[in-house]
């Protein structure tokens, strides 16, 4: 039986109006309280503002640089992650994986029996980890309604899970995350269907400036929130792709400018904002292996990571990563969309400088485009045999014989543990 939006709205209003602002409870490990009209996260009775990284790599550096928390999306290897976080003085927002409706996997949100079974499964996980000293809060799913599914029933299910968590573990808050935008505030005040969710996480990239209106707008969330993911523009947000559809990645220097500007934006809110998790603390493939990674595969640090370090510690007197001014392939073709002839030789150059006047070294990679945005496929293979003089500012390389999309990557190192990155997508045609 389907419940009309109007009935859902009335029920939600009743639920919402019955809530009263939470006051500090010294028996709770972590809680959200309200003081003088402002929300505050307390841990062991003391204010706790999240300065975190999304991911669970390089925890020692996160703690060393002034961060205090990490976020996971699942409970895979949760015991080890929690233990390592505790050893480094960090907390964890532990993700409880909940299936996305459009995947057609995990369970069907309309099947109440399957929903109850999922809640029983999650309850066992909550019972297992609820007393771990590193646990900060629970994260229910991640963008679970994205690309499909009835939002009302999904929000209702999230709230049922949240209610179960509060009954099982009254000592930690509950969060769920959504992408910024996607008309969150237009679906019958959907936030009212989640009265047992304490904190809303916004995954915010190019639309990060829209967060404020989705919290404080007339039909906004109106409760405590965090940035559960944030960083430079995502590949799904770009309109300026190549003619063959390859997203154009910014240089690490351009990304760092965006991260620096966003920090000033997000930290202005002192009313309902409880902190953030920068994305991605570690190294991952998504379109490329450099798009979101704050570390290189070898562990070198990007300028965006330098920015976070300076913001967390309040000290910008650090050794900064090199900065790329330009990179290009010399050819007779159009520079905006590079079409190269297969098996032909070309020259590429990068121009970079170092703010600390460190000596620079260079490395180049030539890779296929990924299978798709999330699966690397042939991308994993570095065709370094096609690159000559690969440790200099200017190189010569041979275009692959196979027709298709590729990327030429450049890495600039300062000898101090930092790296700058950029890449050029190009398309190989036949002679």
Buried (B, 14 or more C-beta within 10 A) or exposed (E): EEEEEEEBBEBBEEBBEEEEEBEEEEEBBBBBBBEEEEBBBBBEBEEBBBBBBBBBBBBEBBBEBBBBBBBBBEBEEBEEBBEBBBEBEBBBBBBBBBBBBEEEEBBBBEEEEBBEEBBEEBBEBBEEBBEBEBBBBBBBBBBBBBEEBBBBBBBBBBBBBBBBBBEBBEBBBBBBBBBBBBEBBEBBBBBBBBBBBBBBBBBBBBBBEBBBEBBEEEBBBBBBBBBBBBBBBBBEEBEEEBEEEBBBBBBBBBBBBBBBEBBEBBEEBEEBBBBBBBBBBBBBBBBBBBBBBBBBEEEBBBBBBBBBBBBBBEEEEBBBBBBBEEBBBEBEBEEEBBBBBBBBEBEBBBEBBBEEEBEBBBBBBBBBBBEEBEEBEBBEEBBBEBBEEBEEBEBBBBBBEEEEBBBBBBBBBBEBEBBBBBBBBBBBBEE
